[in-house]
Amino acid sequence: MRIIVTGAAGFIGANNIRALNERGESDILAVDNLARSEKFRNLTDCEFAEYIDKTEFLDLIRRRALPKADVVFHQGACSDTMETDGRYMLDNNYRYSVELLRWCQETSTPLIYASSGSVYGLGPVFAESRENEKPLNVYGYSKFLFDQFVRRQLSALTAPVVGLRYFNVYGPRESHKGRMASVAFHHFNQFRADGRVKLFEGSHGYADGGQERDFIHVDDVVRGNLHFAERPVSGIYNLGTGRAQSFNDVAATVVNTLREATGKPALPLQRLVVEGLIEYIAFPEALRGKYQAYTQADLTRLRDAGCDIAFMTVEQGTAQYVRWLLTQE
């Protein structure tokens, strides 16, 4: 089976390849841009047939010189929500995806691609419908724009196309993302460095640390990708847990899992705050009007398409992730 994974050295792409390897698949073309060379570490335990730079890959597609694949997992994108260069973002995330989609259709190759829950902006409804889509930044807009392009093709497809709107993904192989890494990753490093985790004070009607998001472990995201590769139903679907949980939940799980590792008992949230292990800081003025205080994926369409994955809770997934991070030290 010949498989293409774009963004192969990235967070989700590398986890995608590892999961394929665990299923016995290694005839994989890995596509990425290693201008930031530290990402290579994500690939050191991955097996694939060939690596190619994303620029060369795009050139092969444009010249129709690339051999047909059995499936493409398109994970490559600039995911920096603070990026302000709209020309770059649309060329890298939108235009590149359009060209790849056209090649997939010409060669009858199924395409599973990464969209984003950021297309919904502030919500409050997170269901796959145009009236709910109001991205707050050019990253979210680039994902929204490609989703719109896909929607216009759905009635005349020659091969399946599945867009998965990832919500707040966390887990192994994200350290290269820096400030864009998950809150679980940052909480882990804060506690290891300072002995405490910092959360925002209450905002948007939420108590201190009570803002809620749909946090999904990367293993569950990859399970979603592989499900649709095996049983493709064309369309655009949310890929979250369908369960909003608070930043307090993430922080408490990080701290208690680290305490567990040193033989200390778990403490309830109130006690963690009293002992200074969780600290609340002022909500930044710069984020007012731009901050998702609540996200929760509506999974109706995902379940209707036959995806019945039982997603991990924050407590399950974050504890698993913290234990993995400890093995990397």
C-alpha positions as CSV (number, residue, x, y, z in Angstrom):
1,M,0.0,0.0,0.0
2,R,1.5,3.3,-1.0
3,I,0.7,6.2,1.3
4,I,1.5,9.9,1.3
5,V,1.8,11.9,4.5
6,T,2.3,15.6,4.2
7,G,3.6,17.5,7.3
8,A,5.3,14.2,8.1
9,A,7.8,15.6,10.6
10,G,5.1,17.7,12.3
11,F,3.1,16.9,15.4
12,I,0.2,15.0,13.9
13,G,1.9,13.8,10.7
14,A,4.7,12.0,12.7
15,N,2.1,10.4,15.0
16,N,0.1,9.4,11.9
17,I,3.2,7.6,10.4
18,R,3.9,5.8,13.7
19,A,0.4,4.5,13.8
20,L,0.7,3.3,10.2
21,N,3.9,1.6,11.1
22,E,2.2,-0.2,14.0
23,R,-0.3,-1.5,11.4
24,G,2.6,-2.9,9.3
25,E,2.6,0.0,6.8
26,S,6.0,1.5,5.7
27,D,5.5,2.1,2.0
28,I,5.1,5.8,2.9
29,L,6.2,9.0,1.1
30,A,7.0,11.5,3.9
31,V,6.6,15.1,2.8
32,D,7.7,18.1,4.8
33,N,9.8,21.2,5.1
34,L,12.8,20.8,7.4
35,A,14.0,24.4,7.3
36,R,13.4,24.1,11.0
37,S,15.6,21.1,11.4
38,E,14.6,20.2,15.0
39,K,11.5,18.6,13.6
40,F,13.6,15.7,12.3
41,R,13.5,14.2,15.8
42,N,9.9,13.3,15.3
43,L,10.9,10.9,12.5
44,T,13.8,9.1,14.1
45,D,11.5,6.1,15.1
46,C,9.4,6.2,12.0
47,E,9.7,3.9,9.0
48,F,8.9,5.2,5.6
49,A,10.1,4.5,2.0
50,E,11.1,8.1,1.0
51,Y,11.3,11.7,2.2
52,I,10.7,14.6,-0.1
53,D,10.7,18.4,0.5
54,K,7.3,20.0,0.2
55,T,8.4,22.3,-2.6
56,E,9.7,19.4,-4.7
57,F,6.5,17.5,-3.9
58,L,4.3,20.3,-5.2
59,D,6.4,20.6,-8.3
60,L,5.9,16.8,-9.0
61,I,2.1,17.3,-8.6
62,R,2.0,20.3,-10.9
63,R,3.9,18.3,-13.6
64,R,1.7,15.3,-12.9
65,A,5.0,13.3,-12.4
66,L,4.1,11.7,-9.1
67,P,3.0,8.1,-9.0
68,K,-0.5,7.4,-7.8
69,A,-1.0,6.6,-4.1
70,D,-3.6,4.6,-2.3
71,V,-4.4,7.4,0.2
72,V,-3.0,10.9,1.1
73,F,-3.0,12.2,4.7
74,H,-2.6,15.9,4.2
75,Q,-1.4,17.2,7.6
76,G,1.0,19.9,6.3
77,A,0.2,23.5,7.1
78,C,1.4,26.6,9.0
79,S,-0.6,26.3,12.2
80,D,0.6,29.5,13.9
81,T,-2.5,31.4,14.9
82,M,-0.4,34.5,15.5
83,E,1.0,34.6,11.9
84,T,0.0,37.9,10.3
85,D,1.3,37.3,6.7
86,G,-1.9,36.5,5.0
87,R,-0.3,36.0,1.6
88,Y,2.0,33.3,3.0
89,M,-0.8,31.7,4.9
90,L,-3.1,31.4,2.0
91,D,-0.4,30.2,-0.4
92,N,0.9,27.6,2.1
93,N,-2.4,26.4,3.6
94,Y,-5.0,27.1,0.9
95,R,-3.4,27.1,-2.5
96,Y,-1.2,24.1,-1.8
97,S,-4.2,22.1,-0.6
98,V,-6.2,23.0,-3.7
99,E,-3.4,21.7,-6.0
100,L,-3.1,18.5,-4.0
101,L,-6.9,18.0,-4.1
102,R,-7.0,18.4,-7.9
103,W,-4.2,15.8,-8.3
104,C,-6.0,13.4,-5.9
105,Q,-9.1,13.7,-8.0
106,E,-7.3,13.2,-11.3
107,T,-5.6,10.1,-9.9
108,S,-8.7,8.8,-8.0
109,T,-6.8,9.0,-4.7
110,P,-8.7,9.4,-1.4
111,L,-7.6,12.5,0.5
112,I,-7.9,12.8,4.3
113,Y,-6.9,16.4,5.3
114,A,-6.6,18.5,8.4
115,S,-9.0,21.3,8.9
116,S,-9.4,23.1,12.2
117,G,-11.9,24.0,14.9
118,S,-10.6,27.5,14.7
119,V,-13.0,28.1,11.7
120,Y,-15.7,28.6,14.3
121,G,-14.0,31.6,16.0
122,L,-15.8,32.5,19.3
123,G,-18.7,30.1,18.6
124,P,-20.9,29.5,20.5
125,V,-22.1,26.7,18.1
126,F,-19.5,24.3,16.9
127,A,-21.4,22.4,14.2
128,E,-20.3,22.0,10.5
129,S,-22.5,24.7,9.0
130,R,-21.7,27.9,7.3
131,E,-23.6,30.2,9.7
132,N,-21.3,29.0,12.6
133,E,-18.0,29.6,10.8
134,K,-16.4,33.0,11.8
135,P,-12.6,32.5,12.0
136,L,-10.7,35.0,14.2
137,N,-7.3,34.9,12.4
138,V,-5.9,34.2,9.0
139,Y,-4.9,30.7,10.0
140,G,-8.5,29.9,10.7
141,Y,-9.5,31.7,7.5
142,S,-7.1,29.6,5.4
143,K,-8.7,26.4,6.7
144,F,-12.2,27.8,6.3
145,L,-11.4,28.8,2.7
146,F,-10.2,25.3,1.7
147,D,-13.3,23.7,3.4
148,Q,-15.4,26.0,1.3
149,F,-13.6,24.9,-1.8
150,V,-14.1,21.2,-0.9
151,R,-17.8,21.8,-0.3
152,R,-18.1,23.0,-3.9
153,Q,-16.5,19.8,-5.2
154,L,-18.6,17.3,-3.1
155,S,-21.2,16.6,-5.8
156,A,-18.7,15.6,-8.5
157,L,-15.9,13.7,-6.7
158,T,-14.0,10.9,-8.3
159,A,-12.4,9.8,-5.0
160,P,-13.3,10.4,-1.4
161,V,-12.3,13.7,0.3
162,V,-12.6,13.9,4.1
163,G,-11.9,17.1,6.0
164,L,-11.4,16.7,9.8
165,R,-11.7,19.8,12.0
166,Y,-9.3,19.2,14.8
167,F,-10.0,20.9,18.1
168,N,-7.4,21.4,20.8
169,V,-4.9,18.6,20.1
170,Y,-2.2,17.7,22.7
171,G,0.2,14.8,23.0
172,P,3.7,13.4,22.0
173,R,5.9,15.0,19.3
174,E,4.7,18.6,19.7
175,S,7.8,20.2,21.4
176,H,8.9,21.9,18.2
177,K,5.8,23.9,18.1
178,G,7.0,26.3,20.8
179,R,4.4,28.8,21.8
180,M,1.8,27.0,19.7
181,A,2.2,23.7,21.6
182,S,-0.6,22.6,23.8
183,V,-1.5,23.9,27.3
184,A,-0.7,20.5,28.7
185,F,2.9,20.7,27.3
186,H,3.3,24.2,28.7
187,H,1.9,23.3,32.1
188,F,4.3,20.4,32.3
189,N,7.3,22.6,31.7
190,Q,6.0,25.4,34.0
191,F,5.6,23.0,36.9
192,R,9.0,21.4,36.3
193,A,10.7,24.8,36.1
194,D,8.8,26.8,38.8
195,G,6.8,24.3,40.9
196,R,3.5,25.8,39.8
197,V,1.2,26.1,36.9
198,K,-0.2,29.5,35.8
199,L,-3.8,29.9,34.5
200,F,-5.9,32.9,33.6
201,E,-8.2,34.4,36.1
202,G,-11.9,34.3,35.3
203,S,-13.2,35.8,32.1
204,H,-16.2,35.5,29.7
205,G,-18.4,34.6,32.7
206,Y,-16.1,31.7,33.8
207,A,-14.4,31.4,37.2
208,D,-10.6,31.4,37.6
209,G,-9.2,28.7,35.3
210,G,-12.7,27.7,34.4
211,Q,-12.6,28.5,30.7
212,E,-13.4,25.3,28.7
213,R,-12.2,23.8,25.5
214,D,-12.5,20.5,23.7
215,F,-9.1,19.0,24.3
216,I,-8.3,15.9,22.2
217,H,-5.3,13.6,22.5
218,V,-3.3,13.2,19.3
219,D,-3.7,9.4,19.4
220,D,-7.5,10.0,19.1
221,V,-6.9,12.4,16.2
222,V,-4.9,9.7,14.4
223,R,-7.5,7.1,15.1
224,G,-10.0,9.4,13.3
225,N,-7.6,9.8,10.4
226,L,-7.2,6.0,10.0
227,H,-10.9,5.4,10.5
228,F,-11.8,7.5,7.5
229,A,-8.9,6.1,5.4
230,E,-10.5,2.6,5.9
231,R,-14.1,3.7,5.7
232,P,-14.2,7.0,3.8
233,V,-17.4,9.0,3.7
234,S,-16.7,12.3,1.9
235,G,-17.5,15.5,3.9
236,I,-16.2,17.8,6.6
237,Y,-16.4,16.6,10.2
238,N,-15.5,17.9,13.6
239,L,-12.8,15.8,15.3
240,G,-12.9,16.6,19.0
241,T,-14.1,14.7,22.0
242,G,-17.5,16.4,22.1
243,R,-16.7,17.2,25.7
244,A,-15.6,20.6,26.9
245,Q,-13.3,20.6,30.0
246,S,-11.7,23.3,31.9
247,F,-8.1,24.5,32.0
248,N,-8.3,23.7,35.7
249,D,-8.8,20.1,34.7
250,V,-5.7,20.1,32.5
251,A,-3.6,21.8,35.1
252,A,-4.7,19.6,38.0
253,T,-4.1,16.5,36.0
254,V,-0.6,17.6,35.0
255,V,0.3,18.5,38.6
256,N,-1.1,15.4,40.1
257,T,0.5,13.1,37.6
258,L,3.9,14.7,38.3
259,R,3.2,14.3,42.0
260,E,2.4,10.7,41.4
261,A,5.8,10.2,39.7
262,T,7.5,11.4,43.0
263,G,5.3,9.3,45.3
264,K,3.1,12.1,46.4
265,P,-0.7,11.8,46.6
266,A,-3.1,13.6,44.3
267,L,-4.8,16.7,45.6
268,P,-8.2,18.3,44.8
269,L,-8.1,21.5,42.8
270,Q,-8.8,23.7,45.9
271,R,-5.9,22.3,47.7
272,L,-3.6,22.7,44.7
273,V,-4.5,26.4,44.6
274,V,-4.1,26.9,48.4
275,E,-0.7,25.3,48.3
276,G,0.4,27.5,45.4
277,L,0.7,24.7,42.9
278,I,-1.8,26.3,40.6
279,E,-1.7,30.1,40.4
280,Y,-4.1,32.5,38.6
281,I,-2.9,35.5,36.7
282,A,-4.7,38.5,35.2
283,F,-6.4,37.9,31.8
284,P,-4.4,39.7,29.1
285,E,-6.0,42.7,27.6
286,A,-4.5,41.8,24.2
287,L,-6.6,38.7,24.1
288,R,-10.0,40.3,24.7
289,G,-12.3,39.7,21.8
290,K,-9.8,37.1,20.3
291,Y,-9.9,34.3,22.9
292,Q,-11.9,31.1,22.6
293,A,-13.1,30.7,26.2
294,Y,-15.3,27.8,25.2
295,T,-15.2,25.2,22.4
296,Q,-17.0,21.9,22.2
297,A,-17.2,19.9,19.0
298,D,-20.6,18.8,17.8
299,L,-20.1,15.2,16.9
300,T,-23.4,14.5,15.2
301,R,-22.0,14.3,11.7
302,L,-19.0,12.4,12.8
303,R,-21.1,9.7,14.5
304,D,-23.5,9.6,11.6
305,A,-20.6,8.9,9.3
306,G,-19.8,5.8,11.4
307,C,-16.9,7.0,13.4
308,D,-17.5,5.5,16.8
309,I,-14.2,6.2,18.6
310,A,-14.4,6.4,22.4
311,F,-12.3,9.5,23.0
312,M,-10.1,9.9,26.0
313,T,-11.1,12.4,28.7
314,V,-8.6,15.2,29.7
315,E,-7.8,13.2,32.8
316,Q,-7.0,10.0,30.9
317,G,-5.1,11.6,28.0
318,T,-3.2,14.2,29.9
319,A,-2.0,11.7,32.5
320,Q,-0.8,9.4,29.6
321,Y,1.0,12.4,28.0
322,V,2.7,13.5,31.1
323,R,4.0,10.0,31.8
324,W,5.3,9.9,28.2
325,L,7.0,13.3,28.6
326,L,8.8,12.0,31.7
327,T,10.3,9.2,29.6
328,Q,11.8,11.8,27.3
329,E,14.0,13.4,29.9
